[in-house]
Amino acid sequence: MPAFSYTRNIELGVFSQRFDPVWLFVWSFSAMVAVAIDAYIFLSIYCKVFKIDDYRPLVLPLGILIFCAGIMIKDLSTLFFVIIPVFREYAGIIYFGLPLY
């Protein structure tokens, strides 16, 4: 993980020079909280758009989709040079075509 290797170079002083496990815990925890908040916001908007009263049956399928999307990308270069350009090319069909349907 290149971002984790960057955190190894952080020097805050003699005492706190090697707090790598602390940084890794804070970084992982904040990433999990961000994903949970984003999933809740997405599910809330989805349920309001499609007038679904109970969101609980949709939590597991959304979690499976997030998990599959997370393991689908091999590395960041694949994300930047393959997936994002394809998404930019064809996302307009979904964004503008779906409301017209």
PyRosetta script that sets phi, psi and omega in degrees:
from pyrosetta import init, pose_from_sequence

init()
pose = pose_from_sequence("MPAFSYTRNIELGVFSQRFDPVWLFVWSFSAMVAVAIDAYIFLSIYCKVFKIDDYRPLVLPLGILIFCAGIMIKDLSTLFFVIIPVFREYAGIIYFGLPLY")
pose.set_psi(1, 112.0)
pose.set_omega(1, -177.4)
pose.set_phi(2, -64.4)
pose.set_psi(2, -36.4)
pose.set_omega(2, -179.0)
pose.set_phi(3, -66.8)
pose.set_psi(3, -35.0)
pose.set_omega(3, 177.3)
pose.set_phi(4, -69.3)
pose.set_psi(4, -34.7)
pose.set_omega(4, 178.1)
pose.set_phi(5, -68.1)
pose.set_psi(5, -28.1)
pose.set_omega(5, 174.9)
pose.set_phi(6, -67.8)
pose.set_psi(6, -34.7)
pose.set_omega(6, -180.0)
pose.set_phi(7, -69.0)
pose.set_psi(7, -22.3)
pose.set_omega(7, 177.8)
pose.set_phi(8, -69.4)
pose.set_psi(8, -21.8)
pose.set_omega(8, -178.8)
pose.set_phi(9, -88.3)
pose.set_psi(9, -3.0)
pose.set_omega(9, 179.6)
pose.set_phi(10, -73.1)
pose.set_psi(10, 126.9)
pose.set_omega(10, 178.0)
pose.set_phi(11, -122.1)
pose.set_psi(11, 114.9)
pose.set_omega(11, -180.0)
pose.set_phi(12, -107.8)
pose.set_psi(12, 3.8)
pose.set_omega(12, -178.1)
pose.set_phi(13, 139.2)
pose.set_psi(13, 175.2)
pose.set_omega(13, -177.8)
pose.set_phi(14, -66.9)
pose.set_psi(14, -42.2)
pose.set_omega(14, -176.7)
pose.set_phi(15, -70.4)
pose.set_psi(15, -43.8)
pose.set_omega(15, -172.5)
pose.set_phi(16, -105.0)
pose.set_psi(16, 33.8)
pose.set_omega(16, -175.7)
pose.set_phi(17, -74.8)
pose.set_psi(17, -37.3)
pose.set_omega(17, -174.9)
pose.set_phi(18, -116.0)
pose.set_psi(18, 68.1)
pose.set_omega(18, 175.3)
pose.set_phi(19, -102.2)
pose.set_psi(19, 38.7)
pose.set_omega(19, -177.7)
pose.set_phi(20, -57.8)
pose.set_psi(20, -44.7)
pose.set_omega(20, 179.0)
pose.set_phi(21, -62.8)
pose.set_psi(21, -34.0)
pose.set_omega(21, 178.9)
pose.set_phi(22, -67.1)
pose.set_psi(22, -46.1)
pose.set_omega(22, 179.0)
pose.set_phi(23, -62.5)
pose.set_psi(23, -40.5)
pose.set_omega(23, 179.7)
pose.set_phi(24, -64.4)
pose.set_psi(24, -40.9)
pose.set_omega(24, 178.0)
pose.set_phi(25, -63.9)
pose.set_psi(25, -47.2)
pose.set_omega(25, -179.4)
pose.set_phi(26, -63.0)
pose.set_psi(26, -42.5)
pose.set_omega(26, -179.3)
pose.set_phi(27, -65.0)
pose.set_psi(27, -46.1)
pose.set_omega(27, 179.7)
pose.set_phi(28, -65.6)
pose.set_psi(28, -43.2)
pose.set_omega(28, -179.5)
pose.set_phi(29, -63.9)
pose.set_psi(29, -43.1)
pose.set_omega(29, 179.9)
pose.set_phi(30, -67.8)
pose.set_psi(30, -33.5)
pose.set_omega(30, 176.6)
pose.set_phi(31, -66.8)
pose.set_psi(31, -41.2)
pose.set_omega(31, 178.4)
pose.set_phi(32, -65.7)
pose.set_psi(32, -39.6)
pose.set_omega(32, 178.3)
pose.set_phi(33, -65.5)
pose.set_psi(33, -41.1)
pose.set_omega(33, 179.3)
pose.set_phi(34, -64.0)
pose.set_psi(34, -41.0)
pose.set_omega(34, 178.4)
pose.set_phi(35, -66.0)
pose.set_psi(35, -40.4)
pose.set_omega(35, 179.3)
pose.set_phi(36, -64.3)
pose.set_psi(36, -42.4)
pose.set_omega(36, 179.0)
pose.set_phi(37, -66.1)
pose.set_psi(37, -43.9)
pose.set_omega(37, 178.5)
pose.set_phi(38, -62.6)
pose.set_psi(38, -40.1)
pose.set_omega(38, 178.7)
pose.set_phi(39, -65.9)
pose.set_psi(39, -40.6)
pose.set_omega(39, 178.5)
pose.set_phi(40, -64.1)
pose.set_psi(40, -43.5)
pose.set_omega(40, 179.3)
pose.set_phi(41, -63.6)
pose.set_psi(41, -44.2)
pose.set_omega(41, 178.5)
pose.set_phi(42, -61.2)
pose.set_psi(42, -46.1)
pose.set_omega(42, -178.7)
pose.set_phi(43, -65.8)
pose.set_psi(43, -36.8)
pose.set_omega(43, 178.0)
pose.set_phi(44, -65.0)
pose.set_psi(44, -46.1)
pose.set_omega(44, 178.7)
pose.set_phi(45, -65.5)
pose.set_psi(45, -41.2)
pose.set_omega(45, 179.5)
pose.set_phi(46, -60.8)
pose.set_psi(46, -44.5)
pose.set_omega(46, -179.2)
pose.set_phi(47, -68.0)
pose.set_psi(47, -34.4)
pose.set_omega(47, 178.2)
pose.set_phi(48, -72.3)
pose.set_psi(48, -37.7)
pose.set_omega(48, -179.8)
pose.set_phi(49, -66.5)
pose.set_psi(49, -43.1)
pose.set_omega(49, -177.5)
pose.set_phi(50, -96.5)
pose.set_psi(50, 11.6)
pose.set_omega(50, 175.5)
pose.set_phi(51, 53.5)
pose.set_psi(51, 51.4)
pose.set_omega(51, 177.4)
pose.set_phi(52, -101.4)
pose.set_psi(52, 124.6)
pose.set_omega(52, -176.7)
pose.set_phi(53, -77.2)
pose.set_psi(53, -42.2)
pose.set_omega(53, -175.3)
pose.set_phi(54, -107.1)
pose.set_psi(54, 118.7)
pose.set_omega(54, -177.7)
pose.set_phi(55, -89.8)
pose.set_psi(55, -12.4)
pose.set_omega(55, -173.6)
pose.set_phi(56, -60.8)
pose.set_psi(56, -37.2)
pose.set_omega(56, 177.8)
pose.set_phi(57, -67.5)
pose.set_psi(57, -15.8)
pose.set_omega(57, -178.1)
pose.set_phi(58, -93.6)
pose.set_psi(58, -6.7)
pose.set_omega(58, -176.4)
pose.set_phi(59, -67.5)
pose.set_psi(59, -47.2)
pose.set_omega(59, -178.9)
pose.set_phi(60, -64.0)
pose.set_psi(60, -47.2)
pose.set_omega(60, 176.9)
pose.set_phi(61, -61.2)
pose.set_psi(61, -36.6)
pose.set_omega(61, 177.3)
pose.set_phi(62, -66.4)
pose.set_psi(62, -40.2)
pose.set_omega(62, 177.0)
pose.set_phi(63, -62.4)
pose.set_psi(63, -39.8)
pose.set_omega(63, 177.5)
pose.set_phi(64, -66.1)
pose.set_psi(64, -40.4)
pose.set_omega(64, 177.3)
pose.set_phi(65, -64.1)
pose.set_psi(65, -41.9)
pose.set_omega(65, 178.5)
pose.set_phi(66, -64.6)
pose.set_psi(66, -42.0)
pose.set_omega(66, 178.5)
pose.set_phi(67, -62.6)
pose.set_psi(67, -46.2)
pose.set_omega(67, 179.9)
pose.set_phi(68, -64.3)
pose.set_psi(68, -38.8)
pose.set_omega(68, 177.3)
pose.set_phi(69, -66.8)
pose.set_psi(69, -33.2)
pose.set_omega(69, 179.8)
pose.set_phi(70, -70.6)
pose.set_psi(70, -35.3)
pose.set_omega(70, -179.3)
pose.set_phi(71, -92.0)
pose.set_psi(71, -6.8)
pose.set_omega(71, -178.1)
pose.set_phi(72, -74.3)
pose.set_psi(72, -32.8)
pose.set_omega(72, -175.6)
pose.set_phi(73, -88.1)
pose.set_psi(73, 124.2)
pose.set_omega(73, -175.8)
pose.set_phi(74, -73.2)
pose.set_psi(74, -47.9)
pose.set_omega(74, 179.7)
pose.set_phi(75, -154.7)
pose.set_psi(75, 177.0)
pose.set_omega(75, -176.0)
pose.set_phi(76, -68.6)
pose.set_psi(76, -31.4)
pose.set_omega(76, 179.2)
pose.set_phi(77, -66.7)
pose.set_psi(77, -35.7)
pose.set_omega(77, 174.5)
pose.set_phi(78, -63.4)
pose.set_psi(78, -40.7)
pose.set_omega(78, 178.7)
pose.set_phi(79, -62.8)
pose.set_psi(79, -47.9)
pose.set_omega(79, -174.8)
pose.set_phi(80, -71.8)
pose.set_psi(80, -38.0)
pose.set_omega(80, -171.4)
pose.set_phi(81, -102.1)
pose.set_psi(81, -11.6)
pose.set_omega(81, -178.9)
pose.set_phi(82, -119.0)
pose.set_psi(82, -57.8)
pose.set_omega(82, -170.0)
pose.set_phi(83, -74.3)
pose.set_psi(83, -45.5)
pose.set_omega(83, -178.1)
pose.set_phi(84, -64.8)
pose.set_psi(84, -44.3)
pose.set_omega(84, 176.4)
pose.set_phi(85, -62.4)
pose.set_psi(85, -37.8)
pose.set_omega(85, 177.3)
pose.set_phi(86, -66.3)
pose.set_psi(86, -41.4)
pose.set_omega(86, 178.6)
pose.set_phi(87, -62.7)
pose.set_psi(87, -42.0)
pose.set_omega(87, 179.0)
pose.set_phi(88, -65.8)
pose.set_psi(88, -32.2)
pose.set_omega(88, -178.2)
pose.set_phi(89, -72.8)
pose.set_psi(89, -41.5)
pose.set_omega(89, -171.1)
pose.set_phi(90, -110.8)
pose.set_psi(90, -2.9)
pose.set_omega(90, -178.4)
pose.set_phi(91, -70.4)
pose.set_psi(91, -25.8)
pose.set_omega(91, 178.7)
pose.set_phi(92, -61.8)
pose.set_psi(92, -32.1)
pose.set_omega(92, 177.8)
pose.set_phi(93, -62.8)
pose.set_psi(93, -42.7)
pose.set_omega(93, -179.2)
pose.set_phi(94, -71.9)
pose.set_psi(94, -46.7)
pose.set_omega(94, -175.6)
pose.set_phi(95, -66.2)
pose.set_psi(95, -39.0)
pose.set_omega(95, -176.9)
pose.set_phi(96, -99.4)
pose.set_psi(96, -26.4)
pose.set_omega(96, -178.6)
pose.set_phi(97, -82.0)
pose.set_psi(97, -35.4)
pose.set_omega(97, -178.3)
pose.set_phi(98, -64.8)
pose.set_psi(98, -42.7)
pose.set_omega(98, 177.0)
pose.set_phi(99, -66.7)
pose.set_psi(99, -25.8)
pose.set_omega(99, 178.7)
pose.set_phi(100, -75.2)
pose.set_psi(100, -20.9)
pose.set_omega(100, -179.6)
pose.set_phi(101, -72.6)
pose.dump_pdb("model.pdb")
